[in-house]
Amino acid sequence: MAKAFPVQYDRERARKAFDILLSTREPELKQLALDIGYPTTGADWQEKVLLFCLDVNSCFIDLSKDKMDEVEIHKCMTLMKTMAKDRPLIESQKIQDLAYNIAEDFKSLYMRQD
């Protein structure tokens, strides 16, 4: 996994979960990367898109809290702006949902690893 992978995940378990996720959701990761303007030709692009998905997932959870840190708010708004750029609302929502669901799938796969 990329060095920047969140520290709350054990790297070996995360790698196994990520490999399973790639076998089933790689086309969706690629579509998401294209939708947000991230190149799919560089090294570790799939991992970086997954990190983006985990950030979006975290924002959905954080935005439901009563209080948020200003840095978290700025990060979430930047992510939402990236997904909404030059798109109709319904398309932006589809991208947000895809990112959220990919992150949820990864977290589910991660929890099943031993």
Secondary structure, 3 states (H helix, E strand, C coil): CCCCCCCCCCHHHHHHHHHHHHHHHHHHHHHHHHHHCCCCCCCCHHHHHHHHHHHHHHHHHHCCCCCCCHHHHHHHHHHHHHHHCCCCHHHHHHHHHHHHHHHHHHHHHHHHCC
